Amino acid sequence: MTTTECSVDVQAFIDEQAFSPFQWTILVLCFLVVAADGFDTAAVGFIAPSLVQQWGVARASLGPVMSAALVGLGIGALAAGPCADRIGRKTVLVLSVFFFGVWSLAAARASSIESLTVLRFFTGLGLGAAMPNAVTLMSEYAPARIRAVAVNAMFCGFSCGLAIGGVTSAWLIPHFGWPSVLVAGGVGPIALTVLLILLLPESVQFLAIHKQADQRIARILQRIAPQSRFDGCRFVAVDARAGFVGSTSDTVNAGGASNANEPGSRPMRSQWALAVVLSSRYRFGTLMLWLAYFMGLLIYYLLTNWLPTLFKDTGFSGEKAALMTSLFPLGGVLGNLCVGWIMDRFAGHRVVAMTYVLVGVLVLLVGQGVGHQIWLGTLIFLTGTVATSAVTSMSALAASFYPTRARATGVAWMLGIGRIGGVAGALVGAMLMGFGWQFGAVFSLLAVPAIIAASGVYLMTRRRQAGEPSAVEAGAAIVAE
């Protein structure tokens, strides 16, 4: 950089740099947030058998406890996105991680089903607020050429959190009782909060659009590229998807001319992010994202909750049913990285759409493979790999679809609406079991939501103003340059 006056597009600058140790730090911190999220989300499942034994309650009475965190997750996501687009990604992320840590500690002291349900709901609020902000922050610090794979790699933390939770619970509960699992799920996030405060930066795109100090942005960018100098520079956040340039000095139009004094012009912070997400430019794509994510989670949670029952009804022993079910999540990490890598090289929405098509094909094949255990096990593994990566990649796709000033809201609302699909998956599974549907019929039916999800993702960019590039097409163009 020269020492003369200059204008720096912060996203273009990040796109031009190698992935630095500073960005690796951000990836690790966001990975840890998602891992803590995974641990705490599944905590009740780990302690449920102990609750039944110690409190002498029926398994059915744990239903409200199980669903309380999911309800909180949805509400937390819906509320956190607009807040993050107004006051900052880091601020909301730090508060949400601290929040769910504190409420997890409080839940460890619960003495009844009712109190545990309430405390798990509050824990879920923090969990729901953390995830979309981790996605948004990571997407805004990753160069365009590796953005999808970086976000998907961060999401691998969720599977790791689940695995760590299972191993930790198996040791903690016999030695210290079920409250120790919730204590671990509280102490970890609170300790992580300190690291986030000390090491995690605010999004430079957010700072540029909301007219924060140039010196603060310069210090952050120099941690990405220490050799760069920004003396006398002003920073802007150019977003071709939104057709505007946000800057640290004023709000300017796409051509770069100041519009701060034009009638009716407003700083970006005065614009409600949700209004952008639901505006005519983004509304159709938003609805398609919601539809696809809803259907994806319906498939994922139906299989996660009901695979053991389906296998046992088919004639498998309890041990073999558990073994077959364990194959479902094993390929998630590899699938996330592979699909993310492909998304960074081709149009992301088409890659995700094709992934959902593969889900549809695989569930149909699984329905026909009950009699061949090796073949069935292979198909279950592949189905889990593809289904997990399809759902996970939706967050990277949403982050690429929305402009900076509404990105956290767009991602958060997709995650929040999608949680309804997760609840619906469990309920639909129960309904199908009640109707007496068998293994093959249930899997064949799941091809329908898979194809609906694929269609939604594929069509999300079809309606836009004449002459405008779609969000994902603009992102693909950046990668190709």
Secondary structure by P-SEA (a helix, b strand, c coil): ccccccccaaaaaaaaccccaaaaaaaaaaaaaaaaaaaaaaccccaaaaaaaaacccccccccccaaaaaaaaaaaaaaaaaaacccaaaaaaaaaaaaaaaaaaaaacccaaaaaaaaaaaaaaaaacaaaaaaaaaaacccccaaaaaaaaaaaaaaaaaaaaaaaacccccccaaaaaaaacaaaaaaaaaaaccccccaaaaaaacccaaaaaaaaaaaccccccccbbbbbbbccccbbbccccccccccccccccccccccccccaaaaaaccccaaaaaaaaaaaaaaaaaaaaaaccaaaaaaaacccaaaaaaaaaacccaaaaaaaaaaaaaacccaaaaaaaaaaaaaaaaaaaaaccccaaaaaaaaaaaaaaaaaaaaaaaaaaaaccccccaaaaaaaaaaaaaaaaaaaaaaaaaaaaacccaaaaaaaaaaaaaaaaaaaaacccccccccccaaaaaaaaaac
